């Protein structure tokens, strides 16, 4: 029986994780649930899964949740940053699902790594912002980090057993790997006329053709910044050089990613586009458990197609790849700028095509310095956000 903490419990990854837990009640117990402000949903899942602890990042939300929870459930409600870091580090905790979206998930995810937990990593920003520090902390504590993102999980499944045990320090060339092939659907605007992109609305950007996701990550898919962030994450997870990483557009989202070997072989992981599959794989690795996902029906799949990314259509992807080549300071700046610019687009303050322009401005104009501590990282993150907000205000 594994005691699990689910960070981001009210989000889509949280819901999928709880679904897998419900399919395997004899193996997993929800020790704690963590959310930001969604009291209504947190109340529902607390009643359904009865964790020992329910943590709300927002203190007012914690007060509201505590007032509504039936006392008979005996669930402790907590709030506060120190309490959260203590929670993921608690001796009773075996596994932490790190699914808080964005930079907000870095402190708690890193705390779980430092505590030597089994960390199911769905918060890609942890590696985008703090790759070197994150990997060093993992190696020092002995934490086991397993990639939940469907693309990275697919790559992980296609690697040798030796490489799977060397996350963060893989010798890809020594294992015969020539390239990691990250697949992406291309999002809702893959075939749209480029002249129409400036007028695209948040509702249009959030209509992903294959996946059901939150609004921020849906916009990132439309710009392919999400694939750029995954490119950076893959660099750290698999100790890959830029020459070993390629992005392939695969509109059907059936092949979740591939690994190309120097003998000419290409191994691919296929499945229906449902996050419960990689979540179940990470929860049970190296075993396999029921995920609740329907098996892939090859007679209904139809055509599988592949395209090379068009950087004129997806400048955010090009920017993220360039930032990865520059280093951790650049990726921290781009990630922070993107969070702000995407929110501004969702709020109707900027156009869809302004996201890439503002992100590029922030990378060019935010002064950087060596990042030796998490405090350094968060300070640069704040600095980039401040510049991005100023750049957005000048557009209006």
Secondary structure, DSSP 8 states (H G I E B T S, - for coil): -EEEEEETTTSHHHHHHHHHHHHTTTTEEEEEEEESS-HHHHHHHHHHH--SEEEESSHHHHHHHHHHS-GGG--EEE-SHHHHHHHHH-TT--EEEE---SGGGHHHHHHHHHTT-EEEE--THHHHHHHHHHHHHHHHHT-EEEE-SHHHHHHHHHS-HHHHTTTTS--TTTTTEEEEEEEE---TTTTS-GGGGGG--HHHHT--SS----HHHHHHHHHTHHHHHHHHHHHHHTT--GGGEEEEE-TT--EEEEEEETTS-EEEEE--S-THHHHHHHHHTTS----S-----HHHH-----EE--TTT-HHHHHHHHHHHH-HHHHHHHHHHHHHHHHHHHTTSS-TTHHHHHHHHHHHHS------SHHHHHHHHHHHHHHHHHHHHHH-
